Amino acid sequence: MTEGNHRVGRMTSADVLMAMEQVRRAAVRTPMVSSAAFDSLVGRRVWVKDESKQLTGSFKFRGAYYALATATSDQRAAGFIAGSSGNHAQALALAALHHHTTATVVIPSDAPTSKRVALDALGAQIITYDRHRDRRDALVQQIAHHTGRTAIPSSNHHAVIAGAGTVAWEMIQEVPDLAALFVPIGGGGLAAGSVLAALGHNPHLRVIGVEPATANDTHRSLRAGRLTPIPPPDTIADGLRHTEPALLPFEIIKPLIHDVVTVPEAAIASAMAYLWRHYSTTAEPSGAVALAGLLQATDRLPAGPVGVVVSGGNVDWPNYRTLLDTAMEIERNTDAAPVLH
C-alpha cells in the first residue's frame, strides 16, 4: 500500500495516517465481515466494516477522540460543545471522559430515546433544540461564546475528518484490492476522510457516497458545483438529516468522490434487514444507507471486491423492529431478492 502525502486543499492523506497513531490508542479496530450468501445474491465479494461495534456504537468516536487529542490544554480545561443528531454527541461525551474534560451536547428534541439515555449515562450536559425551527449551529456558537467552550463540529473540522478517515484506512489495510467503497453521507466528514485515505492508497479506488433520496443535499450540491441547501428532510435515517453539506468536507469530496447515489426509504429498511440476516449486524437506518447504495449501483461498478461502511448501530428498538418487520414482510410477500439496478 502506498502511503503518499497526497494533498487536497489544506488536508492530505498523511493527516489520516497521523490520526491513526492517536485513534488506535482508544478506538476499537472494528471487524470486516463477509457473507457468502449475500455475495451470491449480488454477484461479488462484499466486505462490511461494522462500526456499530465501535465505542459509543458509531464511527463518530474516532473523529471526536482525535479532535480532543489535538486540542490545547486550555481548551480541555474549558470543555467542549457539539451539535449532533446523537452519535457525534455520544462520541464527544466519551472522548471528553478519555481526555479528562467535559462536554455539552446540543441534540434535536426528537432524537432517538436510546441516544439520549446513552448521553445521560456518559455525563454530558444535554441541551435540546427544534430541528424545524431552530438553527442548531448558531445555537452551538452562541453557547460556546458565553461559556468559553470549544465547539467541535460533527463534520466541519480537520481532526474530525482525519479521524473519520481511519475507518477507510483500516479497510484498505485489510483488503488492499478494494475496487469501490460505499459510505453514507450526512455532513460529509466520513466521505471526506474516506477519499483522503483512498487517495493515499490508490487514486483509482472509487469512493461512492450514499444519501437518502429525501435528504440529497450533497447530491444536489455536487451537481450544482456549490453548496445547495434543502428544506429540513424527512427520513428514517435521522443521522443524515442535513440541510446542506459542511463546507470543508464538501471542498474535499467535490473533486475526488466518484459519485453520490440516493436511495428511497424502503431500500434503507431492506438494507437493515439484509445486514441483520446475513451479517448479524444491528444497523441504525443511517448505518444501513451505504449497503442500500451498493444494491442500487452494483451493475455500474468495476470488477473486484467492494467495501461498505455500516456507520452505526444506535437503534431505537421499537422503531428498529417495526422497520425490520415491514421490510421482511414485503420480501416474503413478493419473494424478493435485492433490487439491483
matplotlib code that plots the C-alpha trace (Angstrom):
import matplotlib.pyplot as plt

x = [0.0, 1.4, 1.2, 1.9, 1.3, -1.4, -2.7, -6.3, -6.5, -5.3, -5.6, -3.6, -3.8, -1.0, -3.5, -5.4, -2.3, -1.4, -4.9, -4.4, -1.5, -3.8, -7.1, -5.7, -4.9, -8.6, -10.9, -11.9, -10.5, -13.9, -14.4, -14.5, -17.1, -18.4, -21.3, -21.1, -24.9, -25.0, -22.1, -24.0, -27.1, -25.1, -22.6, -19.4, -17.4, -18.7, -16.8, -18.8, -16.9, -19.1, -18.7, -21.8, -19.1, -17.2, -17.2, -20.5, -21.9, -20.7, -17.7, -18.0, -15.9, -12.8, -13.1, -14.2, -11.4, -8.8, -10.2, -9.8, -6.4, -5.1, -6.8, -4.8, -4.7, -6.6, -9.3, -9.5, -9.8, -12.7, -14.5, -16.2, -19.6, -21.2, -24.4, -25.5, -28.4, -27.0, -24.0, -21.4, -22.8, -22.2, -18.7, -17.8, -19.1, -17.0, -13.9, -14.2, -14.1, -11.0, -9.3, -10.5, -12.6, -16.3, -18.9, -22.1, -24.2, -27.0, -29.4, -32.7, -35.8, -36.8, -33.5, -34.0, -34.5, -31.6, -29.2, -30.4, -30.2, -26.6, -25.7, -27.1, -25.0, -21.9, -22.4, -22.9, -24.8, -27.8, -29.5, -32.3, -33.5, -36.3, -34.7, -37.6, -37.4, -34.0, -30.6, -28.5, -25.1, -25.9, -27.1, -23.9, -21.8, -23.8, -23.4, -19.7, -19.2, -20.9, -19.3, -15.8, -16.2, -14.7, -17.1, -16.3, -18.5, -19.6, -18.0, -16.6, -13.3, -9.9, -9.3, -12.8, -12.4, -8.9, -10.3, -13.2, -10.9, -9.3, -12.3, -11.4, -7.7, -8.3, -10.4, -7.7, -5.1, -7.1, -8.4, -5.9, -7.6, -11.0, -12.5, -15.1, -16.0, -19.6, -20.0, -23.1, -23.1, -24.6, -22.3, -19.6, -16.8, -16.7, -16.8, -14.1, -11.8, -12.5, -11.5, -8.3, -7.5, -8.2, -6.1, -3.1, -3.6, -4.9, -6.4, -8.5, -10.4, -13.9, -15.4, -19.2, -21.3, -24.9, -27.8, -31.5, -33.4, -35.3, -32.0, -30.0, -28.2, -24.7, -26.1, -27.6, -24.6, -22.2, -24.3, -24.6, -20.9, -21.7, -23.4, -27.1, -29.4, -32.6, -35.5, -35.3, -35.6, -37.9, -36.1, -35.8, -32.0, -32.0, -28.2, -28.4, -31.0, -28.7, -29.9, -26.5, -23.1, -20.4, -18.1, -14.7, -15.8, -17.6, -14.4, -12.5, -15.0, -16.0, -13.1, -12.5, -15.6, -16.7, -20.4, -23.2, -26.3, -29.6, -31.8, -35.5, -36.7, -37.8, -34.4, -32.8, -35.2, -34.4, -30.7, -31.2, -32.9, -30.1, -27.5, -29.3, -29.9, -26.6, -24.1, -25.7, -25.4, -27.9, -27.6, -29.5, -31.1, -28.2, -25.8, -27.5, -27.7, -24.3, -25.5, -28.7, -26.5, -24.5, -27.6, -28.7, -25.4, -23.9, -24.1, -22.1, -19.1, -15.7, -14.8, -13.4, -14.4, -16.4, -16.3, -19.4, -19.3, -22.0, -21.5, -23.5, -25.9, -27.6, -31.2, -34.4, -35.6, -39.4, -38.7, -36.0, -38.3, -41.1, -38.8, -37.3, -40.7, -42.1, -39.1, -39.1, -42.8, -42.5, -39.8, -41.9, -44.9, -43.0, -40.4, -38.0, -34.2, -32.2, -33.2, -30.2, -30.2]
y = [0.0, 3.4, 5.9, 9.0, 12.5, 13.4, 16.9, 18.2, 21.8, 22.1, 18.4, 15.4, 11.6, 12.0, 13.6, 10.4, 8.4, 10.7, 10.3, 6.6, 6.9, 8.5, 6.8, 3.3, 4.1, 4.2, 3.2, -0.4, -1.8, -2.9, -6.1, -6.5, -9.2, -11.0, -13.3, -16.0, -15.9, -12.2, -12.3, -14.8, -12.5, -9.5, -11.4, -10.1, -10.2, -7.6, -6.6, -4.8, -2.6, -2.8, 0.4, -0.5, -2.4, 0.9, 2.6, 4.6, 2.5, 4.5, 5.7, 9.1, 8.3, 8.2, 11.9, 13.2, 11.4, 12.8, 16.3, 16.3, 14.7, 17.6, 20.3, 22.6, 22.2, 25.5, 24.1, 20.9, 23.0, 25.0, 22.0, 21.3, 21.6, 20.0, 19.9, 16.4, 14.1, 11.9, 9.8, 12.7, 13.8, 10.4, 10.3, 13.7, 12.8, 9.6, 11.3, 14.0, 11.3, 9.8, 13.3, 14.3, 17.2, 17.9, 18.0, 19.9, 18.5, 20.1, 17.5, 17.6, 17.2, 14.2, 12.3, 8.6, 7.8, 5.3, 8.1, 10.4, 7.6, 7.0, 10.7, 10.8, 7.8, 9.4, 12.5, 15.0, 18.2, 18.0, 20.9, 20.2, 22.2, 22.0, 21.0, 22.6, 25.9, 26.5, 27.0, 24.4, 25.6, 29.2, 28.0, 26.0, 29.0, 31.2, 28.8, 28.4, 32.2, 32.6, 29.6, 29.6, 26.0, 24.9, 23.8, 20.5, 20.2, 16.8, 17.1, 20.6, 20.1, 18.9, 16.5, 15.1, 14.4, 12.8, 10.6, 9.5, 8.6, 5.9, 3.8, 3.6, 3.4, 0.2, -1.2, -0.6, -2.1, -5.3, -5.6, -3.7, -4.6, -3.0, -1.7, 0.5, 1.8, 2.9, 5.4, 7.2, 11.0, 13.4, 16.4, 14.7, 14.1, 10.3, 10.7, 13.3, 11.2, 8.2, 9.9, 11.1, 7.6, 6.2, 8.8, 7.8, 4.1, 4.1, 7.1, 4.7, 3.3, 4.5, 6.1, 6.4, 8.3, 7.4, 9.6, 9.1, 10.4, 12.8, 14.2, 14.7, 17.9, 16.6, 15.0, 18.4, 20.4, 18.4, 18.7, 22.5, 22.9, 24.8, 24.3, 23.9, 24.0, 21.9, 22.1, 20.0, 16.5, 13.8, 10.4, 7.4, 8.0, 10.6, 10.9, 12.1, 14.8, 17.6, 20.6, 21.2, 19.7, 21.1, 23.4, 21.7, 18.2, 19.4, 21.1, 17.8, 15.4, 17.7, 16.8, 13.3, 11.4, 9.1, 9.6, 10.1, 7.9, 8.4, 5.6, 5.5, 4.9, 1.3, 0.4, 1.6, -0.6, -3.5, -2.9, -3.0, -6.4, -7.8, -6.7, -8.4, -11.6, -12.0, -10.2, -10.4, -6.6, -4.3, -1.2, 2.0, 3.5, 5.9, 3.0, 0.9, 3.5, 2.6, -1.0, 0.2, 2.3, -0.8, -2.7, 0.2, 0.7, -2.8, -3.1, 0.1, -1.0, -2.3, -5.9, -6.6, -6.7, -3.8, -2.3, -1.0, 1.1, 0.4, 3.7, 3.0, 0.8, 3.1, 2.0, 2.9, -0.7, -0.3, 1.6, -0.9, -3.8, -2.1, -1.3, -4.8, -6.5, -4.3, -4.9, -8.7, -8.9, -7.2, -9.6, -12.6, -11.4, -10.6, -13.4, -10.5, -10.7, -7.5, -4.9, -4.5, -1.6]
z = [0.0, -1.0, 1.9, -0.1, 1.1, -1.3, -0.8, -1.2, -0.2, 3.4, 4.1, 2.9, 3.2, 5.7, 8.1, 8.2, 8.8, 11.7, 13.1, 13.1, 15.5, 18.1, 17.3, 17.7, 21.3, 22.3, 19.4, 18.6, 15.3, 14.1, 12.2, 8.4, 7.8, 4.7, 3.9, 1.2, 0.9, 0.3, -2.1, -4.2, -4.2, -5.5, -7.6, -6.0, -2.7, -0.3, 2.9, 5.6, 8.0, 11.1, 13.0, 15.1, 17.2, 17.8, 21.2, 21.5, 18.7, 15.7, 13.7, 15.3, 18.3, 16.0, 15.0, 18.4, 20.2, 17.7, 17.9, 21.6, 21.4, 19.3, 21.4, 23.7, 27.5, 27.8, 25.6, 27.6, 30.8, 29.5, 27.9, 24.6, 22.9, 19.8, 18.0, 16.8, 16.0, 18.7, 17.5, 17.5, 20.8, 22.4, 20.8, 22.2, 25.6, 25.8, 24.3, 27.0, 29.6, 28.0, 28.0, 31.5, 30.3, 29.9, 27.1, 26.4, 23.6, 21.6, 20.2, 18.4, 20.7, 18.5, 18.8, 19.4, 23.1, 23.0, 22.2, 24.9, 27.5, 26.5, 26.8, 30.3, 31.2, 29.8, 32.0, 29.2, 29.7, 27.3, 25.5, 23.1, 20.0, 17.5, 14.2, 12.2, 13.9, 15.5, 13.9, 15.6, 14.6, 15.6, 19.0, 19.5, 18.7, 21.0, 23.9, 23.1, 23.1, 26.5, 28.2, 26.7, 25.5, 22.2, 19.5, 17.8, 14.7, 13.6, 10.2, 9.5, 11.4, 10.2, 13.1, 12.9, 9.1, 9.7, 12.5, 10.4, 7.6, 9.8, 9.0, 5.4, 6.1, 8.2, 5.4, 2.8, 5.0, 5.4, 1.8, -0.4, -3.7, -2.9, -6.2, -4.6, -1.2, -0.2, 2.6, 4.0, 3.7, 6.2, 6.8, 4.7, 7.3, 6.7, 3.0, 3.0, 5.3, 3.1, -0.2, 1.5, 2.7, -0.7, -2.4, -0.2, -1.3, -4.9, -6.7, -8.8, -5.8, -6.3, -3.2, -3.6, -1.2, -0.4, 0.8, 1.4, -1.6, 0.7, 2.2, -1.0, -0.2, -1.2, -4.4, -5.4, -4.2, -6.3, -9.4, -8.8, -8.0, -4.8, -1.5, -2.2, 0.9, 1.0, 3.4, 6.6, 5.2, 6.5, 6.5, 8.8, 8.6, 11.4, 11.4, 7.7, 8.1, 7.0, 5.0, 3.3, 3.3, 5.7, 3.8, 4.5, 3.7, 0.6, -0.7, -0.2, -1.8, -4.7, -6.9, -5.6, -4.9, -7.7, -7.3, -4.8, -5.2, -3.4, -2.1, -1.1, 2.4, 1.6, 0.3, 3.6, 5.7, 3.4, 3.8, 7.6, 7.2, 5.0, 7.5, 10.3, 8.4, 6.6, 8.9, 12.3, 12.4, 14.1, 11.9, 12.5, 9.3, 8.8, 9.2, 6.6, 3.8, 2.3, 1.7, 0.2, -2.2, -3.2, -4.0, -6.3, -8.1, -8.2, -12.0, -12.5, -10.5, -11.7, -11.1, -7.7, -4.0, -2.6, 0.9, 2.7, 5.9, 8.4, 10.2, 13.4, 15.3, 17.8, 17.2, 18.8, 19.4, 18.8, 15.6, 14.5, 15.0, 13.0, 10.1, 10.0, 10.3, 7.5, 5.2, 5.8, 5.2, 1.9, 0.9, 1.9, 0.0, -3.1, -2.9, -3.4, -3.9, -3.7, -6.3, -8.5, -10.9]

ax = plt.figure().add_subplot(projection="3d")
ax.plot(x, y, z, "-o")
ax.set_aspect("equal")
plt.show()
